Amino acid sequence: MPNARIYCGDLRLGPGAQFALAPDAANHVGKALRLKVGDTITVFDGRGGEYDAVILRIDRDRVDVKTGAFRDVEREARVAVGLVQGLPEADKMDWIIQKSVELGVSWIQPIVCDRSVVRLSGERATRREQHWQRVAIAACEQCGRNRIAEVRPTLGYLNWIAQPSTLKRWLLSPEAPLVSAQPAPEGELELLVGPEGGFSERELDLAGSRGFLGVGLGPRILRTETAPLAALATIQALWGDFSR
């Protein structure tokens, strides 16, 4: 069974480092997993690579560990993709973030679109973004990634689209040519997915004027929580981790 993986982003790790895990991580290791002194976990700080760490001490709310040798292990996707996601309803964003991270997405930009039911701003947006980043971290811990996918601050569509970008840009559209008909992307790819109900005509026009190319995933209309995952899996199958 693989070691439990713990993100230690507030530390700069090195061989032979001895430290206490953060309270949430200590609770997970000591109470949820019921590990014992002498057991080994894997720790990483998000800068690449990982360490095995031996548990030295377990108290009620504290777990002390000591790292071993550094392992230069990289599990990032061969095709770098950033996801721009129109805000969906309820907890669908948690699902999208978790599964997108497992599929290798580099970063996620939530945007509020004309047809978004959910509207976030101010303190409420900050709380949701902090929660989403925790979801991304947990997904990285689970899937073995040693670099953390960033969840960026939520923006309105107009504020987001006004930002300059040099990336290759694709917009998912049911009427567009298939992803598989496109040449292999060179460099990082920016993938734009709409909320429930899709994009307004104004938003589609603006995306086209900003260099977005429409790409499709077949004849059926996919839900907003299905579309990005299908696209990411297709990209990985054609040119990335799922291909030879």
Secondary structure, 3 states (H helix, E strand, C coil): CCCCEEECCCCCCCCCCEEECCHHHHHHHHHHCCCCCCCEEEEECCCCCEEEEEEEEECCCCEEEEEEEEECCCCCCCCCEEEEEECCCCCHHHHHHHHHHHCCCCEEEEEECCCCCCCCCHHHHHHHHHHHHHHHHHHHHHHCCCCCCEECCCEEHHHHHCCCCCCEEEEECCCCCEHHHCCCCCCCEEEEECCCCCCCHHHHHHHHHCCEEEEECCCCCCCCCCHHHHHHHHHHHHHCCCCC
